């Protein structure tokens, strides 16, 4: 499991119009590639508030294609299409 700290900017900062919920499926940038992932709250939050750091588990939907995609300290960028909707950092890999 990949544990990350993720922040979602609000619409006033160019982010989503509505806050994402636990179980959110954005694309994550892996160098020049993008792949689907799932972000689940590790703190029991149903909705991720804008502008606040959230501790999440991050699961790639196609992990076999990117077995070594994450290392502790790696910066993360999340997208909906070409629209940047969140960023974060890998905290732990278990």
C-alpha positions as CSV (number, residue, x, y, z in Angstrom):
1,X,0.0,0.0,0.0
2,X,1.2,3.5,-0.8
3,X,0.3,6.1,1.8
4,X,0.4,9.7,0.7
5,X,-0.4,13.2,1.9
6,X,-2.6,14.9,-0.8
7,X,-4.1,18.4,-1.1
8,X,-6.9,19.5,-3.5
9,X,-7.1,23.2,-4.5
10,X,-10.5,24.7,-4.7
11,X,-12.1,26.4,-7.7
12,X,-10.7,29.8,-6.6
13,X,-7.2,28.2,-7.1
14,X,-8.0,26.5,-10.4
15,X,-9.0,23.1,-8.9
16,X,-12.3,21.2,-9.0
17,X,-15.7,22.8,-8.6
18,X,-16.7,20.2,-6.0
19,X,-14.5,18.4,-3.5
20,X,-13.6,14.8,-4.3
21,X,-14.8,12.0,-2.1
22,X,-12.9,9.0,-0.6
23,X,-12.7,6.4,-3.5
24,X,-11.9,9.2,-6.0
25,X,-10.4,7.9,-9.3
26,X,-8.1,10.6,-10.8
27,X,-5.1,10.0,-13.1
28,X,-1.7,10.3,-11.5
29,X,1.4,11.5,-13.4
30,X,4.3,9.0,-13.5
31,X,6.9,10.9,-15.4
32,X,5.6,11.4,-18.9
33,X,2.8,8.9,-18.5
34,X,-0.6,9.1,-16.7
35,X,-2.4,6.2,-15.2
36,X,-5.6,5.7,-13.2
37,X,-5.5,5.4,-9.5
38,X,-7.9,5.3,-6.5
39,X,-7.5,7.6,-3.5
40,X,-9.1,6.4,-0.2
41,X,-9.1,8.3,3.0
42,X,-7.1,6.8,5.9
43,X,-8.7,9.2,8.4
44,X,-12.3,8.2,7.9
45,X,-13.2,11.3,5.8
46,X,-16.0,10.9,3.3
47,X,-15.1,14.1,1.5
48,X,-11.7,15.7,1.0
49,X,-11.9,19.4,1.9
50,X,-10.2,21.9,-0.4
51,X,-6.9,23.4,0.7
52,X,-6.2,20.9,3.5
53,X,-3.8,18.0,3.6
54,X,-5.4,14.5,3.7
55,X,-3.7,11.2,4.5
56,X,-4.8,8.7,1.8
57,X,-4.0,5.3,0.5
58,X,-3.1,5.4,-3.2
59,X,-3.7,2.3,-5.4
60,X,-2.8,2.1,-9.1
61,X,-5.4,0.4,-11.2
62,X,-2.7,-1.1,-13.4
63,X,0.1,-1.7,-10.9
64,X,1.7,-4.4,-12.9
65,X,2.6,-1.8,-15.6
66,X,4.3,0.4,-13.0
67,X,5.7,-1.9,-10.3
68,X,8.3,0.6,-9.1
69,X,6.4,3.8,-9.6
70,X,6.5,5.1,-6.1
71,X,9.3,5.8,-3.6
72,X,9.0,7.7,-0.3
73,X,9.3,11.4,-0.9
74,X,8.1,11.3,-4.5
75,X,6.0,14.3,-5.5
76,X,2.6,13.5,-6.9
77,X,0.3,15.3,-9.4
78,X,-3.3,14.3,-10.0
79,X,-5.4,15.1,-13.0
80,X,-8.8,14.9,-14.6
81,X,-7.9,14.9,-18.3
82,X,-5.3,17.7,-18.6
83,X,-6.7,19.6,-15.6
84,X,-4.5,19.5,-12.5
85,X,-6.8,18.7,-9.5
86,X,-4.4,17.8,-6.7
87,X,-0.9,17.3,-5.5
88,X,0.9,15.5,-2.8
89,X,3.8,13.4,-1.6
90,X,4.4,9.7,-0.9
91,X,4.8,9.2,2.9
92,X,5.2,5.5,3.2
93,X,5.1,2.2,1.3
94,X,4.0,-0.9,3.1
